[in-house]
């Protein structure tokens, strides 16, 4: 069995990692590290894990040897701790924003401070299987992208890689996210009294995920992010301009060819039905990202829609998918839950 430690195990992402890893047939969770709850029962913080585990939260110095470490820490914390874990584990998977960018100056611009481990930026393989699967197979360091970045990249990648998008025009993303995206220790803006019924634009420009999208797609990206009343879920709506002569058939073919063999990306662009375009509501708890599109052929204006569960395909599930690839296991191992409906 592969011995796994989750650092930051009391948070929402940490809880999802534990949920997936406890049931994983090739994994033994040997440490659930929390600075807030050492010695407390895991299921006291994550009540959905009652009867699934008798684990107690522990401190880092209580963990001896392990094979894999998942860092589910707040932004700017992982970069101060990562090197202590690279000495203790064969694989480190970071789920914060610290190593998602490969340029220290871009990091400073979007995160507002100097990077504390810039010498490691180039060593991290992006944790996006659909783009970087082969590099993951031998990786020692993996950085899982942000939830809105995953949705945005997967929605446009088939068209960008085939040269169907006008790169000079770039892409504009309107992203909506549920409250769990702010984490378990979020501040007053996520109180129920303030969040309920709200559609709050919290990043009209300059959201840090736009830098990730630009990195992976190689074209200018702008993002507006809005907090909605949902607890889980991300939906991105993107507007881009196609090159002259690109029609709906070419767009459809690009998506079908790109994602035909991908286990966790589904093309959803139907003519009728309530869920004819991607909607995070039916994806909650699953590792799927649904992508869809609509095209105005007269103007060449393309609208793409992508949806996922921010805590799973946008976080913990994507990380476990990366683990499966790295260890040579079936990519879908432990990740086959299909989502719920109605919810």
ABEGO torsion letter per residue (X at the ends): XBBBBBBGAABAAAAAAAAAAAABAABBBABBBBAAABGBBAAAABAAABGABABBBBBAAABBBBABBBBBBBBGAAAAAAAAAAAABABBBBABAAAABABAAAAAAAAGBBBABAAAAAABBBBBAAAAAAAAAABABBBBBBAAAAAAAAAAAAAAAAGABBAAAEBBBBBBBBAAAAEAABBAAABAAAABGBBBBABABGBAAAAAAAAAAGBBBBBBBBBBABABEBBBBBBBBBBBGBBAAAAAAAAAAAAAABAABBBBBBABEAAABBBAAAABGBABBBBBBBBBAAAGBBBBBBBBBAABAABAAAAAAAAAAAAGBBAABGAABAEBOBX
